[in-house]
């Protein structure tokens, strides 16, 4: 019963992620029409895209704290409802400042999703299923972006961008009602899943930390001091920095790819929407491949952090190379191919950011540390679209913007390499973790 229920929960989180990115992607696909209708420049549109991440980053942290205090089921229901309503209200925008205001509020309403999903998964899934559960939940996001291209593109062609946003909003409200009903009726104790001792494995927070003399952070001070210590944990900070670069790159693709195809390769809006959707199919594949690869490496090596960071670094480096080539592509087809490689590789690292938090942090603090990590990451989301819009407006070209994004991704990957080398599990702790992991898999 618990097995069926927890994978049903993962399915709900998949759909929530899909709607999250579909609602978010809708304005990106509609951006050429919005810019023409509301007389918004590329530089201004970049700030509109970034304003979403300003609200999003703020509520990542607050949403994580709320999930710890009030429970993730309630916070997720409120978030789903709020962002769907605000997606519909975006159809009423009359100019630059109304777009900014609505996007800040829209981003804030979507902010709690990451932390609440992480806390729900932490409560219901044993360690041996963690990467797969995270893959199911987070693979909804590229699927939503994939579906948004043809769906919103066709809707805009026939109904205009205002009606299209309203239709997308209605679907979100319906799903919010479904989640609220399911969680109230079937998940009375969803915040505290029944323990599964035989399948559990030690967290890094419960193992000796060779990089710090004396007791580990989990053993020092009061409960508040122990929680605060994880905000400065080297693995947490390195992971957040890599997530910053990931989100910078991701936000550029999410916000500017349809406009890039219209501006650089002269596709119409529907063609740009379809062209933009193809790379997200490969992102979906990359996310699943990354989760499975991470688990396989862990089984083979018994090195938990190594398995996460190897996939993370490799994904960011290949994504950087692919992104640099997007601006150099001589045709729309070539741009789709290299963007597909870049997004597949970027999403290869997708579950590693959340998995490292789950590995390092005790379950009582997962919500707030997940919120903190997501907050840092989405500062990249603020910077990415705004800087891209500024570069495009001043240079009248996307080439430099893609190159800058690639450099940020490569730099973050190299930083993770140096950070992870200085903070490894002890060989004994690693063997214990691997043994427990493998025994739980039998």
C-alpha positions as CSV (number, residue, x, y, z in Angstrom):
1,X,0.0,0.0,0.0
2,X,2.8,2.4,0.9
3,X,4.7,1.5,-2.2
4,X,1.7,2.3,-4.4
5,X,0.9,5.5,-2.5
6,X,4.4,6.9,-2.7
7,X,4.7,6.4,-6.4
8,X,1.3,8.0,-6.9
9,X,2.6,11.0,-4.9
10,X,5.6,11.0,-7.3
11,X,3.2,11.1,-10.2
12,X,1.4,14.1,-8.7
13,X,4.7,15.9,-8.4
14,X,5.5,15.0,-12.0
15,X,2.3,16.7,-13.2
16,X,2.9,19.7,-10.8
17,X,6.4,20.1,-12.4
18,X,5.0,19.8,-15.9
19,X,2.3,22.5,-15.2
20,X,5.0,24.7,-13.5
21,X,7.1,24.8,-16.6
22,X,4.2,24.9,-19.0
23,X,2.9,28.0,-17.3
24,X,6.4,29.5,-17.1
25,X,7.1,28.6,-20.8
26,X,3.9,30.1,-22.1
27,X,5.0,33.7,-21.8
28,X,8.4,32.8,-23.4
29,X,6.6,31.3,-26.4
30,X,4.3,34.3,-26.5
31,X,7.1,36.8,-26.1
32,X,7.4,37.9,-29.7
33,X,3.7,38.6,-29.9
34,X,3.7,40.3,-26.5
35,X,6.7,42.5,-27.4
36,X,4.9,43.6,-30.6
37,X,1.5,44.1,-28.9
38,X,2.8,46.0,-25.8
39,X,5.8,47.7,-27.5
40,X,8.3,46.1,-25.2
41,X,12.0,46.0,-26.2
42,X,14.4,43.0,-25.9
43,X,16.1,44.7,-23.0
44,X,12.8,45.3,-21.2
45,X,11.6,41.7,-22.0
46,X,14.8,40.4,-20.4
47,X,13.9,42.2,-17.2
48,X,10.3,40.8,-17.4
49,X,11.8,37.3,-17.6
50,X,14.2,38.0,-14.7
51,X,11.4,39.5,-12.6
52,X,9.9,36.1,-12.4
53,X,13.0,34.7,-10.8
54,X,13.2,37.6,-8.3
55,X,9.9,36.5,-6.8
56,X,10.7,32.9,-7.3
57,X,14.0,33.1,-5.4
58,X,12.5,34.9,-2.4
59,X,9.7,32.3,-1.9
60,X,12.1,29.4,-2.4
61,X,13.5,30.1,1.1
62,X,10.2,31.1,2.7
63,X,8.5,28.2,1.0
64,X,11.0,25.8,2.5
65,X,10.5,27.2,6.0
66,X,6.7,27.0,5.5
67,X,7.0,23.4,4.4
68,X,8.9,22.5,7.5
69,X,6.4,24.2,9.7
70,X,3.0,23.7,8.1
71,X,3.6,20.6,6.0
72,X,4.4,20.4,2.3
73,X,0.9,19.2,1.2
74,X,-0.8,22.4,2.2
75,X,2.0,24.6,0.9
76,X,2.0,22.8,-2.4
77,X,-1.8,23.2,-2.8
78,X,-1.6,26.9,-2.1
79,X,1.3,27.4,-4.5
80,X,-0.4,25.5,-7.3
81,X,-3.6,27.6,-7.0
82,X,-1.8,30.9,-6.7
83,X,0.5,30.4,-9.8
84,X,-2.4,29.2,-11.9
85,X,-4.5,32.3,-11.1
86,X,-1.6,34.6,-11.7
87,X,-0.8,32.9,-15.1
88,X,-4.4,33.9,-16.1
89,X,-4.0,37.4,-14.8
90,X,-1.0,37.9,-17.0
91,X,-3.4,38.0,-19.9
92,X,-4.6,41.4,-18.5
93,X,-1.2,43.0,-18.7
94,X,-1.2,46.4,-20.5
95,X,2.5,47.3,-20.6
96,X,6.0,46.8,-19.2
97,X,5.3,47.6,-15.6
98,X,2.2,45.5,-15.3
99,X,4.1,42.6,-16.8
100,X,6.9,43.1,-14.3
101,X,4.4,43.2,-11.3
102,X,2.6,40.1,-12.5
103,X,5.7,38.1,-13.2
104,X,7.2,38.9,-9.7
105,X,4.0,37.6,-8.1
106,X,3.8,34.7,-10.5
107,X,7.4,33.7,-9.7
108,X,6.8,34.0,-5.9
109,X,3.8,31.7,-6.2
110,X,5.9,29.1,-7.9
111,X,8.8,29.4,-5.5
112,X,7.7,26.8,-2.9
113,X,7.5,23.9,-5.4
114,X,11.1,22.7,-5.2
115,X,11.3,22.7,-1.4
116,X,7.9,21.1,-0.9
117,X,8.6,18.4,-3.5
118,X,11.9,17.6,-1.9
119,X,10.4,17.3,1.6
120,X,7.5,15.1,0.3
121,X,10.0,12.8,-1.4
122,X,12.2,12.8,1.7
123,X,9.3,11.7,3.8
124,X,8.0,8.9,1.6
125,X,11.0,7.3,-0.2
126,X,13.8,5.2,1.1
127,X,17.4,6.0,0.1
128,X,17.6,3.3,-2.6
129,X,14.7,4.8,-4.5
130,X,15.7,8.5,-3.9
131,X,17.3,9.3,-7.3
132,X,14.5,7.5,-9.2
133,X,11.8,9.4,-7.2
134,X,13.6,12.7,-7.8
135,X,13.8,11.8,-11.5
136,X,10.1,11.1,-11.7
137,X,9.2,14.4,-9.9
138,X,11.6,16.6,-11.7
139,X,11.2,15.1,-15.2
140,X,7.8,16.7,-15.3
141,X,9.6,20.1,-15.9
142,X,11.1,19.3,-19.3
143,X,8.0,17.4,-20.2
144,X,6.0,20.6,-19.5
145,X,8.4,22.7,-21.6
146,X,8.1,20.1,-24.3
147,X,4.3,20.1,-24.3
148,X,4.2,23.9,-24.0
149,X,5.8,24.4,-27.4
150,X,3.2,22.9,-29.7
151,X,0.3,23.5,-27.4
152,X,0.8,27.1,-26.6
153,X,2.2,27.8,-30.1
154,X,-1.0,26.5,-31.7
155,X,-3.2,28.3,-29.2
156,X,-1.5,31.6,-29.9
157,X,-1.9,31.1,-33.6
158,X,-5.6,30.7,-33.3
159,X,-6.6,32.5,-30.1
160,X,-3.9,35.1,-29.4
161,X,-1.6,35.2,-26.5
162,X,-4.1,36.5,-23.9
163,X,-6.7,33.7,-24.4
164,X,-3.9,31.2,-24.5
165,X,-2.6,32.1,-21.1
166,X,-6.1,32.0,-19.7
167,X,-6.6,28.4,-21.0
168,X,-3.3,27.3,-19.5
169,X,-4.3,28.8,-16.2
170,X,-7.6,26.9,-16.1
171,X,-5.8,23.6,-16.4
172,X,-3.6,24.5,-13.5
173,X,-6.5,25.4,-11.2
174,X,-8.1,22.1,-12.0
175,X,-5.0,20.2,-11.0
176,X,-4.6,22.2,-7.8
177,X,-8.1,21.1,-6.8
178,X,-7.2,17.4,-7.6
179,X,-4.1,17.6,-5.4
180,X,-5.9,19.2,-2.6
181,X,-8.6,16.5,-2.6
182,X,-6.0,13.7,-2.8
183,X,-3.8,15.0,-0.1
184,X,-6.6,15.6,2.3
185,X,-8.3,12.2,1.8
186,X,-5.3,9.9,1.2
187,X,-2.3,11.5,2.9
188,X,-3.2,12.3,6.5
189,X,0.4,11.6,7.5
190,X,2.2,12.6,4.3
191,X,4.7,14.8,6.2
192,X,5.8,11.8,8.3
193,X,6.1,8.7,6.2
194,X,6.3,5.3,7.9
195,X,10.0,4.4,8.5
196,X,11.5,1.7,6.4
197,X,14.6,0.8,8.4
198,X,15.8,-2.1,6.1
199,X,15.9,0.3,3.2
200,X,17.5,3.3,4.9
201,X,21.1,4.3,4.5
202,X,23.3,6.7,6.5
203,X,23.2,10.3,5.5
204,X,26.4,12.3,5.2
205,X,25.3,14.3,8.2
206,X,25.3,11.1,10.3
207,X,28.8,10.0,9.1
208,X,32.2,11.4,10.3
209,X,33.2,14.5,8.4
210,X,37.0,14.2,7.8
211,X,37.2,17.9,6.7
212,X,36.2,19.3,10.1
213,X,37.9,18.3,13.4
214,X,35.7,17.3,16.3
215,X,32.0,16.3,16.1
216,X,30.0,16.7,12.8
217,X,27.5,19.5,12.4
218,X,24.7,17.1,13.2
219,X,26.2,16.5,16.7
220,X,27.0,20.1,17.8
221,X,24.9,22.7,19.7
222,X,21.2,23.2,20.0
223,X,18.6,22.2,17.4
224,X,18.7,25.8,15.9
225,X,22.5,25.8,15.8
226,X,22.6,22.4,14.1
227,X,20.1,23.7,11.5
228,X,22.2,26.8,10.9
229,X,25.4,24.9,10.6
230,X,24.2,23.3,7.3
231,X,23.8,26.7,5.6
232,X,27.6,27.0,5.8
233,X,28.4,23.3,5.0
234,X,31.0,23.2,2.1
235,X,29.0,20.6,0.2
236,X,25.8,22.6,0.5
237,X,27.5,25.8,-0.7
238,X,29.3,24.1,-3.6
239,X,26.1,22.4,-4.6
240,X,24.2,25.7,-4.5
241,X,26.8,27.4,-6.6
242,X,26.5,24.7,-9.3
243,X,22.8,25.0,-9.2
244,X,23.2,28.8,-9.7
245,X,25.0,28.1,-13.0
246,X,22.5,25.4,-14.0
247,X,19.6,27.8,-13.5
248,X,21.3,30.6,-15.3
249,X,21.7,28.4,-18.3
250,X,18.2,26.9,-18.0
251,X,16.6,30.4,-17.7
252,X,18.2,31.5,-20.9
253,X,16.9,28.6,-22.8
254,X,13.4,28.9,-21.1
255,X,13.1,32.6,-21.7
256,X,14.9,33.3,-25.0
257,X,15.0,30.2,-27.2
258,X,11.7,31.0,-29.0
259,X,12.7,34.6,-29.6
260,X,16.1,33.4,-30.8
261,X,14.6,31.2,-33.5
262,X,12.3,34.1,-34.6
263,X,15.1,36.7,-34.6
264,X,18.1,34.7,-35.7
265,X,16.6,32.1,-38.0
266,X,13.5,34.0,-39.1
267,X,10.9,31.3,-38.2
268,X,7.3,32.3,-37.6
269,X,5.9,32.0,-34.1
270,X,4.4,28.5,-34.5
271,X,7.7,27.2,-36.1
272,X,9.7,28.8,-33.3
273,X,7.5,27.1,-30.7
274,X,7.9,23.7,-32.3
275,X,11.6,24.2,-32.8
276,X,12.0,25.2,-29.1
277,X,10.1,22.1,-27.9
278,X,12.4,19.5,-29.5
279,X,15.4,20.1,-27.1
280,X,13.1,19.6,-24.1
281,X,12.5,16.0,-25.3
282,X,16.2,15.4,-25.0
283,X,16.2,17.2,-21.6
284,X,13.6,14.6,-20.4
285,X,15.9,11.8,-21.5
286,X,18.9,13.4,-19.9
287,X,17.2,13.8,-16.5
288,X,16.3,10.1,-16.3
289,X,19.8,9.1,-17.6
290,X,21.4,11.2,-14.9
291,X,19.4,9.7,-12.1
292,X,20.1,6.1,-13.2
293,X,23.8,6.8,-13.9
294,X,24.3,8.4,-10.5
295,X,22.8,5.3,-8.7
296,X,24.9,3.0,-10.9
297,X,28.1,4.8,-10.1
298,X,27.3,4.7,-6.4
299,X,26.7,1.0,-6.5
300,X,30.0,0.4,-8.2
301,X,32.2,2.8,-6.1
302,X,30.5,3.2,-2.8
303,X,31.3,6.9,-3.0
304,X,28.1,8.8,-2.5
305,X,29.3,12.3,-3.1
306,X,31.5,11.2,-6.0
307,X,28.6,9.6,-7.8
308,X,26.5,12.8,-7.6
309,X,29.3,15.3,-8.4
310,X,30.7,13.2,-11.4
311,X,27.3,13.4,-13.1
312,X,26.9,17.0,-12.1
313,X,30.3,18.1,-13.4
314,X,30.1,16.1,-16.6
315,X,26.6,17.4,-17.4
316,X,27.5,21.1,-16.9
317,X,30.7,20.8,-19.0
318,X,29.0,19.2,-22.0
319,X,26.1,21.7,-21.6
320,X,28.6,24.5,-21.8
321,X,30.1,23.2,-25.0
322,X,26.7,22.7,-26.6
323,X,25.5,26.2,-25.6
324,X,28.5,27.9,-27.0
325,X,27.7,26.2,-30.4
326,X,24.0,27.3,-30.4
327,X,25.0,30.9,-31.3
328,X,27.3,29.6,-34.1
329,X,24.8,27.3,-35.7
330,X,24.3,28.1,-39.4
331,X,20.7,27.0,-39.6
332,X,17.6,26.5,-37.4
333,X,18.0,22.7,-37.7
334,X,21.7,22.8,-36.5
335,X,20.6,25.1,-33.6
336,X,18.0,22.6,-32.6
337,X,20.5,19.7,-32.6
338,X,23.2,21.5,-30.5
339,X,20.5,22.9,-28.1
340,X,19.2,19.4,-27.7
341,X,22.7,18.1,-26.8
342,X,23.1,21.0,-24.4
343,X,19.8,20.6,-22.6
344,X,20.2,16.8,-22.4
345,X,23.5,17.2,-20.7
346,X,22.3,20.0,-18.5
347,X,19.4,17.8,-17.3
348,X,21.8,15.0,-16.8
349,X,22.9,16.9,-13.7
350,X,19.3,17.8,-12.8
351,X,18.6,15.5,-9.9
352,X,22.1,15.8,-8.4
353,X,21.4,19.1,-6.8
354,X,18.5,17.8,-4.8
355,X,20.1,14.4,-4.1
356,X,23.1,16.0,-2.5
357,X,20.8,18.0,-0.1
358,X,19.0,14.8,0.7
359,X,22.3,13.0,1.4
360,X,23.9,15.7,3.5
361,X,21.0,17.2,5.5
362,X,18.8,15.5,8.2
363,X,15.2,15.1,7.3
364,X,14.1,17.7,9.9
365,X,16.1,20.4,8.0
366,X,15.6,19.3,4.4
367,X,12.8,21.8,3.7
368,X,14.8,24.9,4.7
369,X,18.1,23.8,3.2
370,X,16.3,22.9,0.0
371,X,14.8,26.3,0.0
372,X,18.2,28.0,0.6
373,X,19.7,26.0,-2.2
374,X,16.9,26.9,-4.6
375,X,17.2,30.5,-3.5
376,X,20.8,30.7,-4.5
377,X,20.1,28.8,-7.7
378,X,17.4,31.2,-8.8
379,X,19.7,34.2,-8.4
380,X,21.1,32.7,-11.6
381,X,17.6,32.8,-13.0
382,X,17.4,36.5,-12.3
383,X,20.8,37.2,-13.9
384,X,20.4,35.0,-17.0
385,X,17.4,36.5,-18.8
386,X,18.2,40.1,-17.9
387,X,21.9,39.9,-19.0
388,X,20.9,38.1,-22.2
389,X,18.3,40.7,-23.0
390,X,20.9,43.5,-22.4
391,X,23.5,41.8,-24.6
392,X,20.9,41.2,-27.4
393,X,19.7,44.8,-27.2
394,X,23.2,46.3,-27.2
395,X,25.0,43.8,-29.6
396,X,21.9,43.0,-31.7
397,X,23.0,39.4,-31.6
398,X,22.5,36.3,-29.5
399,X,26.0,34.9,-30.2
400,X,27.7,36.6,-27.2
401,X,24.8,35.9,-24.9
402,X,25.1,32.1,-25.6
403,X,28.9,32.3,-25.1
404,X,28.5,34.0,-21.7
405,X,26.1,31.4,-20.5
406,X,28.5,28.6,-21.6
407,X,31.4,30.2,-19.7
408,X,29.3,30.4,-16.5
409,X,28.4,26.7,-16.7
410,X,32.0,25.6,-17.4
411,X,33.3,27.7,-14.5
412,X,30.8,26.3,-12.1
413,X,31.7,22.7,-13.1
414,X,35.4,23.4,-12.4
415,X,34.5,24.9,-9.0
416,X,32.6,21.8,-8.0
417,X,35.6,19.7,-8.9
418,X,37.9,21.6,-6.5
419,X,35.2,21.8,-3.8
420,X,34.4,18.1,-3.9
421,X,38.1,17.1,-3.7
422,X,38.4,18.7,-0.3
423,X,35.4,17.1,1.3
424,X,35.0,13.4,0.7
425,X,33.4,10.6,2.7
426,X,35.8,8.5,4.7
427,X,36.5,5.1,3.1
428,X,34.8,3.4,6.1
429,X,31.7,5.6,5.9
430,X,31.5,5.1,2.1
431,X,31.6,1.4,2.4
432,X,29.0,1.4,5.1
433,X,26.7,3.6,3.0
434,X,27.2,1.4,-0.1
435,X,26.6,-1.8,1.9
436,X,23.3,-0.4,3.3
437,X,22.3,0.9,-0.1
438,X,22.8,-2.5,-1.8
439,X,21.2,-4.5,1.0
440,X,18.1,-2.2,0.7
441,X,18.0,-2.9,-3.0
442,X,17.7,-6.7,-2.6
